[in-house]
Structures are given as C-alpha cells and as structure tokens.
Amino acid sequence: MEKLHCLTDEQLAALPRTPEVQLEIQQRLYESASEAVEAWNEEANELVSIEDAATELGWSLEEMLEQLLRDGLLLEVDGELVASPHPDIQYMPSEPF
C-alpha cells in the first residue's frame, strides 16, 4: 500500500474507503480544523446553502466552491464535487423543510 500521507487529497479521495484511508482522511480533517480559527456564535446554528453562504460573504458561488475545495470540505472526484467526510457537511434538500 502506498504511503497515504504522500498522496494529494484528490488521490486519497479516489481510493477505496479502507480503514487506513478513512483514518488518513480523518487525520487530515483534524489537522485542518486545528489550524483554523473558529468563530462561534451560538445563535448561528441553522443550515445554510453554499450559495447563501457565498452571498453572505460577498463572494460568487465559484469563489466559494474554490475555497471549499482548498479547505478540503469539498473534494473533486472524477470531475464531480463531493462532500468530504467532515461531520459538519450534510445533505441539504432543494425543497424547504
């Protein structure tokens, strides 16, 4: 097995989800989260679409998607964007609740 820590995020995401691969993904996510400065507001606990979040920041949707890719919250697999295994990433239906 290749040394997983030497692979890019995209290469890692393309591998079968073995326990070793899952562990490496989780370690990378933990390291990324540890480096980020978290600003938390207890009132800000609602789901927000990526498009709405981009609008709040004054960014285009494309800028937001690029940032999410850089941060590892989205992964590009076979030309498709997929959510990373980060626990804060959840499917949001297109229809309102």
LUMBA-816974 format. One record per residue: residue in three letters; x, y, z of N, C-alpha, C in turn. Coordinates in nm, 4 decimals. Atoms other than C-alpha are relative to their C-alpha. Example, Ala and Ser with C-alpha at 12.3 -4.5 7.8 and 13.67 -1.06 7.14 Angstrom:
<rs>
R   zaro        n.X        n.Y        n.Z       ca.X       ca.Y       ca.Z        c.X        c.Y        c.Z
R    ALA     0.0890    -0.1190     0.0000     1.2300    -0.4500     0.7800     0.0900     0.1200     0.0000
R    SER    -0.0820    -0.1190    -0.0060     1.3670    -0.1060     0.7140    -0.0770     0.1090     0.0730
</rs>
This chain:
<rs>
R   zaro        n.X        n.Y        n.Z       ca.X       ca.Y       ca.Z        c.X        c.Y        c.Z
R    MET     0.0862    -0.1189     0.0000     0.0000     0.0000     0.0000     0.0897     0.1237     0.0000
R    GLU    -0.0752    -0.1245     0.0059     0.1268     0.3459    -0.0864    -0.0017     0.0680     0.1357
R    LYS     0.0016    -0.0799    -0.1218     0.2215     0.5782     0.1935    -0.1066     0.1067    -0.0182
R    LEU     0.1165    -0.0857     0.0199    -0.1086     0.7583     0.2303     0.0307     0.1467     0.0233
R    HIS    -0.0287    -0.1404    -0.0293     0.0414     1.0746     0.3757     0.0682     0.0716    -0.1164
R    CYS    -0.0661    -0.0598     0.1167     0.2270     1.1317     0.0469    -0.0986     0.0346    -0.1115
R    LEU     0.0994    -0.0222     0.1051    -0.0932     1.1396    -0.1601    -0.0668     0.1359     0.0147
R    THR     0.0803    -0.1223    -0.0057    -0.2856     1.4527    -0.2519    -0.1390    -0.0360     0.0515
R    ASP     0.1371     0.0245    -0.0460    -0.6385     1.4928    -0.1159    -0.0819    -0.0686    -0.1088
R    GLU     0.0756     0.0576     0.1106    -0.7769     1.4089    -0.4605     0.0354    -0.1474    -0.0200
R    GLN    -0.0422     0.1393     0.0147    -0.5701     1.0904    -0.4874    -0.0558    -0.0848     0.1140
R    LEU     0.0527     0.0718    -0.1161    -0.6746     0.9886    -0.1370    -0.1499    -0.0242    -0.0142
R    ALA     0.1455     0.0116     0.0150    -1.0425     1.0532    -0.2139    -0.0382    -0.1059    -0.1033
R    ALA     0.0301     0.0969     0.1056    -1.0234     0.8246    -0.5185     0.0233    -0.1451     0.0441
R    LEU    -0.0280     0.1354    -0.0475    -0.9067     0.5248    -0.3138    -0.1239    -0.0630     0.0638
R    PRO     0.1094     0.0667    -0.0729    -1.1465     0.2620    -0.1770     0.0063     0.0383     0.1480
R    ARG     0.0102    -0.0465    -0.1390    -1.2645     0.3534     0.1748     0.0384    -0.1108     0.0995
R    THR    -0.0497     0.0964    -0.0983    -1.0488     0.1109     0.3725     0.0157     0.0714     0.1337
R    PRO    -0.0216    -0.0662    -0.1294    -0.9973     0.1742     0.7443     0.1230     0.0915     0.0001
R    GLU    -0.1211    -0.0817     0.0056    -0.6479     0.3070     0.6685    -0.0255     0.1318    -0.0731
R    VAL     0.0327    -0.1207     0.0766    -0.7804     0.5527     0.4084    -0.0896     0.0911     0.0830
R    GLN     0.0897    -0.0796    -0.0844    -1.0606     0.6666     0.6398     0.0779     0.0693     0.1113
R    LEU    -0.0802    -0.0579    -0.1075    -0.8089     0.7235     0.9201     0.0830     0.1171    -0.0523
R    GLU    -0.0800    -0.1086     0.0580    -0.5848     0.9322     0.6935    -0.0873     0.1213    -0.0303
R    ILE     0.0921    -0.1105     0.0285    -0.8835     1.1418     0.5801    -0.0364     0.0716     0.1288
R    GLN     0.0377    -0.0608    -0.1279    -0.9915     1.1988     0.9400     0.1165     0.0776     0.0609
R    GLN    -0.1166    -0.0710    -0.0532    -0.6368     1.2952     1.0432     0.0214     0.1315    -0.0740
R    ARG    -0.0159    -0.1238     0.0770    -0.6159     1.5486     0.7614    -0.1063     0.1022     0.0373
R    LEU     0.1073    -0.0911    -0.0394    -0.9520     1.6951     0.8550     0.0259     0.0581     0.1384
R    TYR    -0.0291    -0.0471    -0.1349    -0.8491     1.7183     1.2203     0.1103     0.1056    -0.0038
R    GLU    -0.1097    -0.0959     0.0111    -0.5228     1.8932     1.1296    -0.0483     0.1306    -0.0610
R    SER     0.0532    -0.1196     0.0649    -0.7063     2.1336     0.9008    -0.0855     0.0799     0.0972
R    ALA     0.0872    -0.0681    -0.0961    -0.9639     2.2123     1.1682     0.0812     0.0608     0.1135
R    SER    -0.0831    -0.0513    -0.1085    -0.6922     2.2594     1.4295     0.0701     0.1287    -0.0398
R    GLU    -0.0691    -0.1186     0.0484    -0.5242     2.5214     1.2136    -0.0943     0.1184    -0.0172
R    ALA     0.0974    -0.1068     0.0245    -0.8416     2.7188     1.1563    -0.0355     0.0703     0.1307
R    VAL     0.0501    -0.0750    -0.1145    -0.9529     2.9908     1.3901    -0.1509    -0.0056    -0.0081
R    GLU     0.1446     0.0192     0.0030    -1.3090     2.9129     1.4830    -0.0687     0.1141     0.0726
R    ALA     0.0838    -0.1028    -0.0613    -1.5503     3.1943     1.5466    -0.1377    -0.0619     0.0161
R    TRP     0.1266     0.0689    -0.0244    -1.8627     3.0534     1.7064    -0.0998     0.0956     0.0614
R    ASN     0.1108    -0.0777    -0.0522    -2.1909     3.2253     1.7669    -0.1112    -0.1002     0.0242
R    GLU     0.0990     0.1033    -0.0320    -2.4426     3.0051     1.9481    -0.1315     0.0190    -0.0740
R    GLU     0.1239    -0.0235     0.0740    -2.7267     3.1681     1.7560     0.0120    -0.0426    -0.1457
R    ALA    -0.0230     0.0365     0.1400    -2.5704     3.0709     1.4229     0.0060    -0.1518    -0.0122
R    ASN     0.0004     0.1458     0.0040    -2.6790     2.7086     1.4229    -0.0974    -0.0562    -0.1029
R    GLU     0.0920     0.0489     0.1019    -2.9035     2.6825     1.1180     0.0774    -0.0435    -0.1240
R    LEU    -0.0620     0.0430     0.1247    -2.8249     2.5087     0.7906    -0.0038     0.1137    -0.1007
R    VAL    -0.0098    -0.1041     0.1017    -2.7122     2.7408     0.5143     0.0515    -0.0657    -0.1274
R    SER    -0.0485     0.0552     0.1267    -2.6727     2.6537     0.1480     0.1339     0.0647    -0.0344
R    ILE    -0.1289    -0.0540     0.0434    -2.3346     2.7066    -0.0135    -0.0214     0.1325    -0.0713
R    GLU     0.0290    -0.1237     0.0733    -2.4883     2.9700    -0.2393    -0.0339     0.1140     0.0961
R    ASP     0.0338    -0.1031    -0.0983    -2.6374     3.1596     0.0576     0.1222     0.0433     0.0800
R    ALA    -0.1221    -0.0336    -0.0739    -2.3072     3.1413     0.2465     0.0904     0.0897    -0.0844
R    ALA    -0.0808    -0.0832     0.0894    -2.1255     3.2838    -0.0564    -0.0559     0.1417    -0.0054
R    THR     0.0649    -0.1315     0.0046    -2.3769     3.5679    -0.0776     0.0280     0.0783     0.1273
R    GLU    -0.0277    -0.0669    -0.1275    -2.3309     3.6470     0.2932     0.1416     0.0551     0.0052
R    LEU    -0.1395    -0.0425     0.0006    -1.9560     3.6748     0.2357     0.0313     0.0990    -0.1117
R    GLY    -0.0246    -0.0877     0.1138    -1.9961     3.8832    -0.0784     0.0836    -0.0667    -0.1079
R    TRP    -0.0762     0.0764     0.0977    -1.8387     3.6071    -0.2872    -0.0935    -0.0540    -0.1063
R    SER     0.0768     0.0723     0.1013    -1.9503     3.4479    -0.6099    -0.0053    -0.1471     0.0423
R    LEU     0.0095     0.1432    -0.0294    -2.0578     3.0840    -0.5955     0.1297    -0.0704    -0.0396
R    GLU    -0.1255     0.0606     0.0456    -1.7440     2.9940    -0.7932     0.1118     0.0229     0.1020
R    GLU    -0.1023    -0.0283    -0.1011    -1.5192     3.1676    -0.5359    -0.0200    -0.0872     0.1242
R    MET     0.0305     0.0801    -0.1182    -1.6951     2.9851    -0.2539     0.0374    -0.1456    -0.0224
R    LEU    -0.0333     0.1395     0.0297    -1.6588     2.6449    -0.4221     0.1514    -0.0207    -0.0040
R    GLU    -0.1461     0.0098     0.0030    -1.2887     2.7100    -0.4860     0.0569    -0.0016     0.1415
R    GLN    -0.0477    -0.0040    -0.1381    -1.2385     2.7973    -0.1185    -0.0322    -0.1302     0.0731
R    LEU     0.0373     0.1265    -0.0634    -1.4272     2.4871    -0.0032     0.0904    -0.1141    -0.0471
R    LEU    -0.0947     0.0995     0.0514    -1.2029     2.2770    -0.2282     0.1362     0.0163     0.0663
R    ARG    -0.1295    -0.0250    -0.0639    -0.8889     2.4425    -0.0886    -0.0014    -0.0438     0.1466
R    ASP     0.0115     0.0348    -0.1420    -1.0143     2.3843     0.2678    -0.0261    -0.1481     0.0232
R    GLY     0.0240     0.1429    -0.0138    -1.0898     2.0184     0.1976    -0.1419    -0.0363     0.0400
R    LEU     0.1388     0.0297    -0.0349    -1.4614     2.0493     0.2698    -0.0759    -0.0582    -0.1184
R    LEU     0.0485     0.0652     0.1215    -1.5375     1.9532    -0.0906     0.1199    -0.0667    -0.0645
R    LEU    -0.1043     0.0706     0.0735    -1.3369     1.7047    -0.2933    -0.0457    -0.0148    -0.1438
R    GLU     0.0330     0.0228     0.1405    -1.3202     1.6700    -0.6698     0.0401    -0.1426    -0.0343
R    VAL    -0.0231     0.1405     0.0329    -1.3556     1.3061    -0.7737    -0.0601    -0.0253    -0.1374
R    ASP     0.0442     0.0273     0.1373    -1.3755     1.2141    -1.1419    -0.0772     0.1175    -0.0584
R    GLY     0.0630    -0.1192     0.0555    -1.4691     1.5725    -1.2297    -0.1254     0.0455     0.0717
R    GLU     0.1202    -0.0354    -0.0769    -1.7536     1.5846    -0.9758     0.0407     0.0506     0.1377
R    LEU    -0.0231    -0.0466    -0.1358    -1.7639     1.7791    -0.6494    -0.0801    -0.0863     0.0963
R    VAL     0.0671     0.0805    -0.1020    -1.8435     1.5615    -0.3491     0.0368     0.0547     0.1370
R    ALA    -0.0263    -0.0453    -0.1365    -1.8723     1.6491     0.0180     0.1061    -0.0888     0.0631
R    SER    -0.1002     0.0770    -0.0726    -1.5780     1.5451     0.2283    -0.0683    -0.0720     0.1157
R    PRO     0.0619     0.0691    -0.1134    -1.6371     1.3156     0.5240    -0.0063     0.0850     0.1268
R    HIS     0.0058    -0.0895    -0.1158    -1.6313     1.6206     0.7550    -0.1381    -0.0090     0.0644
R    PRO     0.1301     0.0191    -0.0655    -1.9078     1.5807     1.0172    -0.0954     0.1184    -0.0114
R    ASP     0.0884    -0.1160     0.0134    -2.0418     1.9343     0.9619    -0.0616     0.0116    -0.1384
R    ILE     0.0536    -0.0037     0.1350    -2.1145     1.8661     0.5952    -0.1202    -0.0935    -0.0054
R    GLN     0.1224     0.0785     0.0058    -2.4727     1.7489     0.5489    -0.0733     0.0304    -0.1300
R    TYR     0.0832    -0.0191     0.1182    -2.7024     1.6999     0.2512    -0.1128     0.0957     0.0348
R    MET     0.1085    -0.0952    -0.0214    -2.9470     1.9881     0.2209    -0.0947    -0.0115    -0.1179
R    PRO     0.0944     0.0158     0.1108    -3.2591     1.9164     0.0150    -0.0293     0.1340    -0.0662
R    SER     0.0288    -0.1241     0.0720    -3.3507     2.1693    -0.2523    -0.1347     0.0583     0.0407
R    GLU     0.1308    -0.0474    -0.0465    -3.7036     2.1914    -0.1135     0.0113     0.0462     0.1448
R    PRO    -0.0038    -0.0427    -0.1401    -3.7561     2.3897     0.2078    -0.0628    -0.1053     0.0901
R    PHE     0.0490     0.0996    -0.0970    -3.8277     2.1848     0.5177    -0.1470     0.0120     0.0202
</rs>
